[in-house]
Amino acid sequence: MNTSEWLVVNALPGMGALRITQMVARQPRWPEGWLATLPANAASALRLWLEHPERSPLQRCVDDARAWQQSGPARHILHRHHPAWPELLNELPDPPAILWAQGDLQALEGPRIAMVGTRKPTSEGNANAQGFARELARRGWCVVSGMALGIDGIAQRAALSAGGSSIAVLGCGVDVIYPAQHRDLHEQLSCAPGGLLLSEHPPGTKARPAFFPRRNRIVTGLSLGTLVIEATEKSGSLVSARLALEQNKELFALPGSLHNVQAQGCLHLLRNGATLVRHVDDMLEELQQWAGSFLPASVKASSPPLGPIAPLSEPLPDELLNVLSATPVPLDSLVQHTGESVSNCQQRLLMLELDGWVAQQVGGWVRLPRP
């Protein structure tokens, strides 16, 4: 499939990243297999574009994207068949069908690590973000983050200043400067060697709160591991931590003072199985398994028989929930019941806690009532 065809697929009504991924897993022939398998409204829209593109609203999406790409330098439209597409994203259950890119595509060529944290770092957190980002950049690692205020922006500036590379994944169009305070950083990532802006939203899309959790899955999905510098107990960075665990990526956290509010999220992560980091070597030791190619083997889904896509259902809860109730259950009992290692059990409990399914109380873990 070419770029125009991917743009059309991305714009089909009633679809979305997860449904498109389900279609791709079936490996349908283009366009006949897609027409036979898509839901009725999407198939009808695709058929109109194929037969009468001048009458199709989908053609507007193609024309707008092409016009944006041709109106300035270093603008790219990435998809699974583009040579610069980051293969790690294909391991997500819902990778974006399209990534709008602005900047240096060479930033996608090396190993990547996500750095996230609070928007209000302490002076120590600021120094740690700069120090880790610079050292990682010197060792050839690309720093991935969300260009947010605080740790995100600090780490990305430091990586670029050290002559390294950095990728910002935005919760808006790549041409939209958000937050406004990062106008200069946006310019650096757009134009400096090693800088790159990515978004699954078309150019001109304004930032919305709902876009940022979705953005985080791309930040962690692009990366082999995620480092949390500073975070409160309710920090949005813990969403990235959960996503990293769900994606079977390495999760790292810096320890901090018991009296530092901005360290409580990291201490929570460390208590529940994240790898404690003192310096860059602690991280690289854990990531050494990827040193050869820095990309794990792609997960290839089996191809079920062609047919209409089944309606989406809620994900099944973790089996640990079957053991838990309103009465606290100690960790060693959970390990015994599930047959999991202590580390795996702690990581799964952390993911469930971040999702609001469980909580830790005196005497062990409890299952929380759901609305």
C-alpha positions as CSV (number, residue, x, y, z in Angstrom):
1,M,0.0,0.0,0.0
2,N,1.2,3.5,-0.8
3,T,1.0,6.7,1.2
4,S,-2.3,7.8,-0.3
5,E,-3.9,4.5,0.5
6,W,-2.7,4.5,4.1
7,L,-4.1,8.1,4.5
8,V,-7.4,6.9,3.2
9,V,-7.5,3.9,5.6
10,N,-6.6,6.2,8.4
11,A,-9.6,8.4,7.6
12,L,-12.2,5.7,7.1
13,P,-15.3,6.3,9.2
14,G,-15.9,4.0,12.3
15,M,-12.4,2.7,12.3
16,G,-9.4,3.7,14.5
17,A,-5.9,2.4,15.4
18,L,-7.1,-0.8,17.0
19,R,-9.5,-1.8,14.3
20,I,-7.0,-1.0,11.5
21,T,-4.5,-3.1,13.3
22,Q,-7.0,-6.0,13.4
23,M,-7.4,-5.6,9.6
24,V,-3.7,-5.5,9.0
25,A,-3.2,-8.7,11.0
26,R,-5.6,-10.5,8.5
27,Q,-3.3,-9.4,5.6
28,P,-6.1,-8.7,3.2
29,R,-5.3,-8.1,-0.4
30,W,-5.7,-4.4,-1.4
31,P,-8.3,-3.3,-2.1
32,E,-10.5,-6.3,-2.6
33,G,-9.8,-8.0,0.7
34,W,-10.3,-4.7,2.6
35,L,-13.7,-4.1,0.9
36,A,-14.8,-7.6,1.8
37,T,-13.8,-7.4,5.5
38,L,-14.4,-3.8,6.5
39,P,-17.6,-2.8,8.3
40,A,-20.3,-1.6,5.9
41,N,-19.9,2.1,6.4
42,A,-16.1,2.0,6.0
43,A,-16.4,-0.3,3.0
44,S,-18.9,2.0,1.3
45,A,-16.6,5.0,1.9
46,L,-13.6,3.2,0.5
47,R,-15.5,2.0,-2.5
48,L,-16.6,5.6,-3.3
49,W,-12.9,6.8,-3.1
50,L,-11.7,4.0,-5.3
51,E,-14.3,4.6,-8.0
52,H,-14.9,8.3,-7.8
53,P,-12.1,10.0,-5.7
54,E,-13.3,13.4,-6.8
55,R,-16.6,12.8,-5.0
56,S,-15.1,11.3,-1.9
57,P,-14.5,13.3,1.3
58,L,-11.5,11.0,1.9
59,Q,-9.7,12.6,-1.0
60,R,-9.6,15.9,1.0
61,C,-7.6,14.1,3.6
62,V,-5.1,12.9,1.0
63,D,-4.9,16.3,-0.6
64,D,-4.4,18.2,2.7
65,A,-1.7,15.8,3.8
66,R,0.2,16.0,0.5
67,A,-0.1,19.8,0.5
68,W,1.4,20.0,4.0
69,Q,4.2,17.6,3.1
70,Q,5.1,19.7,0.0
71,S,4.9,23.1,1.7
72,G,8.0,22.9,3.8
73,P,11.3,21.0,4.3
74,A,11.8,17.9,6.4
75,R,8.1,16.9,6.4
76,H,7.2,13.3,6.1
77,I,4.1,11.0,6.3
78,L,5.1,7.7,7.8
79,H,3.2,4.3,7.7
80,R,4.1,0.6,7.9
81,H,5.4,0.5,4.4
82,H,7.6,3.6,4.7
83,P,11.4,2.8,5.0
84,A,11.7,5.0,8.1
85,W,8.7,3.4,10.0
86,P,9.8,2.3,13.5
87,E,9.2,-1.4,13.7
88,L,8.8,-1.3,17.5
89,L,5.5,0.3,17.0
90,N,4.1,-2.8,15.3
91,E,4.3,-4.6,18.6
92,L,1.6,-2.3,20.0
93,P,-2.0,-3.6,20.0
94,D,-3.1,-0.3,18.5
95,P,-0.2,1.4,16.7
96,P,-1.0,4.6,14.7
97,A,-1.8,4.0,11.0
98,I,-0.2,7.3,10.1
99,L,2.5,9.3,11.8
100,W,3.1,12.9,10.6
101,A,6.8,13.6,11.1
102,Q,8.7,16.9,11.0
103,G,12.5,17.0,11.4
104,D,15.4,14.6,11.0
105,L,14.3,11.0,10.3
106,Q,17.7,9.7,11.3
107,A,16.5,10.1,14.9
108,L,14.5,6.9,14.3
109,E,17.6,4.9,13.3
110,G,19.3,4.3,16.7
111,P,18.2,2.8,20.0
112,R,15.6,4.9,21.9
113,I,14.7,5.4,25.5
114,A,11.8,7.3,27.0
115,M,12.3,9.9,29.7
116,V,9.3,11.2,31.6
117,G,8.5,12.9,34.8
118,T,6.8,15.7,36.7
119,R,6.0,19.1,35.2
120,K,7.3,20.8,38.4
121,P,10.7,19.2,39.1
122,T,12.9,20.0,42.0
123,S,16.4,21.4,41.3
124,E,17.7,17.8,41.9
125,G,15.2,16.4,39.4
126,N,16.2,19.1,36.9
127,A,19.9,18.2,37.3
128,N,19.2,14.4,37.0
129,A,17.1,14.8,33.9
130,Q,19.9,16.8,32.2
131,G,22.7,14.5,33.4
132,F,21.0,11.3,32.3
133,A,19.8,12.7,28.9
134,R,23.3,14.1,28.1
135,E,25.0,10.8,29.0
136,L,22.5,8.7,27.1
137,A,22.9,11.0,24.1
138,R,26.7,10.7,24.2
139,R,26.3,6.9,24.2
140,G,24.2,7.0,21.1
141,W,20.7,6.7,22.6
142,C,17.8,8.8,21.3
143,V,15.7,10.4,24.1
144,V,12.0,10.1,23.5
145,S,9.4,12.2,25.4
146,G,6.3,14.4,25.0
147,M,7.8,17.9,24.9
148,A,5.8,18.7,28.1
149,L,6.9,21.2,30.7
150,G,9.3,20.0,33.3
151,I,11.3,16.7,32.9
152,D,10.2,16.1,29.3
153,G,11.5,19.4,27.9
154,I,14.5,19.4,30.2
155,A,15.7,16.0,29.0
156,Q,15.0,16.7,25.3
157,R,16.9,20.0,25.4
158,A,19.9,18.3,27.2
159,A,20.0,15.5,24.6
160,L,20.1,18.0,21.7
161,S,22.7,20.2,23.4
162,A,24.9,17.2,23.8
163,G,24.8,16.6,20.1
164,G,22.5,13.7,20.4
165,S,19.0,13.0,19.1
166,S,15.5,13.4,20.6
167,I,12.0,12.6,19.4
168,A,8.9,14.5,20.8
169,V,5.6,12.8,20.4
170,L,2.8,15.4,20.5
171,G,-0.8,15.3,21.6
172,C,-1.6,17.8,18.7
173,G,-0.5,18.4,15.2
174,V,3.3,18.6,14.6
175,D,2.9,22.2,13.5
176,V,1.1,23.2,16.7
177,I,3.3,24.6,19.4
178,Y,2.1,23.2,22.8
179,P,2.9,24.2,25.4
180,A,3.5,27.7,24.1
181,Q,6.5,28.1,26.4
182,H,8.4,25.5,24.3
183,R,8.4,27.4,21.0
184,D,12.2,27.4,20.9
185,L,12.3,23.6,21.7
186,H,9.7,23.0,19.0
187,E,11.9,24.9,16.5
188,Q,15.0,22.8,17.6
189,L,13.2,19.5,17.2
190,S,11.9,20.6,13.8
191,C,15.1,21.9,12.4
192,A,18.2,20.8,14.3
193,P,20.1,17.6,13.4
194,G,18.8,14.7,15.4
195,G,15.5,16.4,16.3
196,L,12.1,15.0,15.3
197,L,8.5,15.7,16.0
198,L,5.9,13.0,15.6
199,S,2.1,12.9,15.9
200,E,-0.7,10.6,14.9
201,H,-2.9,13.7,14.5
202,P,-3.0,15.7,11.2
203,P,-1.3,19.1,11.1
204,G,-3.4,21.8,12.5
205,T,-5.0,19.6,15.2
206,K,-5.2,21.5,18.5
207,A,-4.1,19.8,21.8
208,R,-6.9,18.1,23.8
209,P,-6.7,16.4,27.2
210,A,-7.9,13.1,25.7
211,F,-5.0,13.0,23.3
212,F,-2.2,12.9,25.8
213,P,-2.7,9.4,27.3
214,R,-2.9,8.1,23.8
215,R,0.3,10.0,22.9
216,N,2.0,8.2,25.8
217,R,1.6,4.8,24.3
218,I,3.7,6.0,21.3
219,V,6.3,7.5,23.5
220,T,6.8,4.2,25.3
221,G,6.1,2.1,22.2
222,L,9.0,3.7,20.3
223,S,11.4,3.0,23.2
224,L,13.2,0.0,24.6
225,G,12.7,1.3,28.1
226,T,11.2,4.1,30.1
227,L,13.0,6.2,32.8
228,V,10.8,8.1,35.3
229,I,12.9,10.9,36.9
230,E,10.5,12.5,39.3
231,A,6.7,11.9,39.7
232,T,4.1,12.5,42.3
233,E,1.8,9.6,43.4
234,K,-0.9,10.9,41.0
235,S,1.4,11.9,38.2
236,G,0.5,11.4,34.6
237,S,4.0,9.9,34.2
238,L,2.6,6.8,36.0
239,V,0.4,6.3,32.9
240,S,3.6,5.9,30.9
241,A,5.0,3.6,33.5
242,R,1.9,1.3,33.2
243,L,2.1,1.4,29.4
244,A,5.8,0.4,29.5
245,L,4.9,-2.6,31.6
246,E,2.0,-3.6,29.4
247,Q,4.3,-3.4,26.4
248,N,6.9,-5.6,28.1
249,K,9.4,-2.8,28.1
250,E,12.0,-2.1,30.8
251,L,10.8,0.3,33.5
252,F,13.4,2.4,35.4
253,A,13.0,4.9,38.2
254,L,15.3,7.2,40.2
255,P,15.0,7.0,44.0
256,G,14.4,10.1,46.0
257,S,13.9,11.5,49.4
258,L,11.0,10.2,51.5
259,H,10.2,13.8,52.2
260,N,10.1,14.9,48.6
261,V,6.5,14.9,47.2
262,Q,7.9,14.7,43.7
263,A,9.7,11.5,44.5
264,Q,6.7,9.6,45.8
265,G,5.6,8.2,42.4
266,C,9.1,6.9,41.8
267,L,9.3,5.3,45.2
268,H,6.0,3.7,44.5
269,L,7.2,2.2,41.2
270,L,10.4,1.0,42.9
271,R,8.5,-0.7,45.7
272,N,6.4,-2.5,43.0
273,G,9.1,-3.9,40.8
274,A,10.7,-1.0,38.7
275,T,14.5,-1.2,38.3
276,L,16.3,1.2,40.6
277,V,18.7,3.5,38.7
278,R,21.7,5.2,40.1
279,H,23.5,6.0,36.9
280,V,23.2,5.3,33.2
281,D,25.1,2.0,33.4
282,D,22.4,0.6,35.6
283,M,20.0,1.1,32.7
284,L,22.3,-0.1,29.9
285,E,23.0,-3.3,31.8
286,E,19.3,-4.1,31.7
287,L,19.1,-3.2,28.1
288,Q,22.2,-5.1,27.0
289,Q,20.0,-7.8,25.5
290,W,19.1,-5.4,22.7
291,A,22.6,-4.1,22.1
292,G,23.1,-6.1,18.9
293,S,20.2,-4.9,16.9
294,F,18.3,-2.7,19.5
295,L,15.1,-4.0,18.0
296,P,13.3,-7.1,19.4
297,A,11.8,-9.5,16.9
298,S,8.5,-8.2,15.6
299,V,5.4,-9.9,17.1
300,K,3.6,-11.3,14.1
301,A,-0.1,-12.0,14.8
302,S,-1.6,-15.1,13.2
303,S,-4.0,-14.5,10.4
304,P,-7.5,-15.6,11.1
305,P,-9.9,-16.2,8.2
306,L,-11.2,-13.1,6.5
307,G,-14.6,-11.9,7.8
308,P,-16.2,-8.9,9.3
309,I,-14.3,-7.4,12.3
310,A,-15.9,-8.4,15.5
311,P,-17.1,-5.6,17.8
312,L,-14.5,-4.4,20.3
313,S,-14.8,-5.8,23.8
314,E,-13.4,-4.7,27.2
315,P,-10.0,-6.3,28.0
316,L,-10.2,-9.2,30.4
317,P,-9.1,-8.4,33.9
318,D,-5.8,-9.9,35.2
319,E,-6.3,-13.4,36.7
320,L,-4.8,-12.1,39.9
321,L,-8.2,-10.5,40.5
322,N,-9.7,-13.9,41.0
323,V,-7.6,-14.3,44.1
324,L,-8.3,-10.9,45.5
325,S,-11.3,-9.7,47.5
326,A,-12.0,-7.0,50.1
327,T,-9.8,-8.9,52.6
328,P,-6.1,-8.1,52.2
329,V,-4.1,-10.9,50.7
330,P,-0.3,-11.0,51.4
331,L,2.1,-10.9,48.4
332,D,3.5,-14.3,49.2
333,S,0.1,-15.9,49.1
334,L,-0.5,-14.3,45.7
335,V,2.8,-15.8,44.5
336,Q,1.8,-19.2,45.8
337,H,-1.7,-19.1,44.2
338,T,-0.6,-17.8,40.8
339,G,2.8,-19.6,40.5
340,E,4.3,-16.4,39.3
341,S,7.7,-15.0,40.5
342,V,7.7,-12.2,43.1
343,S,8.9,-9.8,40.5
344,N,6.2,-10.7,37.9
345,C,3.5,-10.6,40.6
346,Q,4.6,-7.1,41.7
347,Q,4.6,-5.8,38.2
348,R,1.1,-7.1,37.5
349,L,-0.2,-5.7,40.7
350,L,1.4,-2.3,39.8
351,M,-0.4,-2.3,36.5
352,L,-3.7,-3.2,38.1
353,E,-3.2,-0.5,40.8
354,L,-2.5,2.1,38.1
355,D,-5.8,1.1,36.4
356,G,-7.7,1.4,39.7
357,W,-8.5,-2.3,40.1
358,V,-6.5,-3.0,43.3
359,A,-4.9,-1.2,46.2
360,Q,-2.4,-2.1,48.9
361,Q,-3.5,-2.0,52.5
362,V,-2.2,-3.2,55.8
363,G,-1.9,-7.0,55.5
364,G,-1.7,-7.2,51.7
365,W,-3.6,-6.4,48.5
366,V,-7.3,-5.9,48.1
367,R,-9.6,-5.7,45.1
368,L,-11.4,-2.4,44.7
369,P,-15.1,-2.1,43.9
370,R,-15.7,-1.0,40.3
371,P,-18.6,1.4,39.4
